[in-house]
Amino acid sequence: MSETTFSVYEALRAAITDVGGVDKDGFNKHQSFAFRSIESTTATTRVALLEHQISLIPSFTLLSSTDWDRGEGKAPMHRTELSCLFKVIGPAGDSFAFSTVGEAVDYEGRTANKAMSAGTKNALLRLLQIGSGEDGDAQAQHPASTPQAGGSLAATVAGVASTVGTGAGNSG
């Protein structure tokens, strides 16, 4: 009896089906918006990635780090932007890479960890096509854009992966 080993694209398709969605479990009171936490995103996606033998290997590169004075004796504000490269490895050992950006602002100096979490959450949301069904921001910015019919997931992901440049010091 032989066991079939699936390509990274076949395994990814199955993981996307299994994950479905991730509920928005947090709310930012200061700016009035709901969000998905990194904790619920990773908890929801972890099982599907493990079951389908998909590994996600991250690499982070600093794009910028800035501080600014908030005045009136307040602690300075810190901002960090990272380029986040993710290598996705499937059960057959084949792989592809894609990138996201991680960004964070904080006044207590935790911006690097927050930016890595933001980049990882963004990667999981994009990789596993997680959404809530409506994306008001995307609709407002790109009202005429519509998904293209046909084509395989492998071709789509490979096309995206081939357009992603790897920065100096990163290996694909």
Buried (B, 14 or more C-beta within 10 A) or exposed (E): EEEEEBBBBBBBBBBBEBBEEBEEEEEEEEEEEEBBBBEBBBEBBEEBBEEBBBEBEBBBBEBEEEEEEEEEEEEEBBBBBBBBBBBBBBBBEBBBBBBBBBBBBBEEEEBBEBBBBBBBBBBBBBBBBBEEEEEEEEEEEEEEEEEEEEEEEBEEBBEBBEEBEBEEEBEE
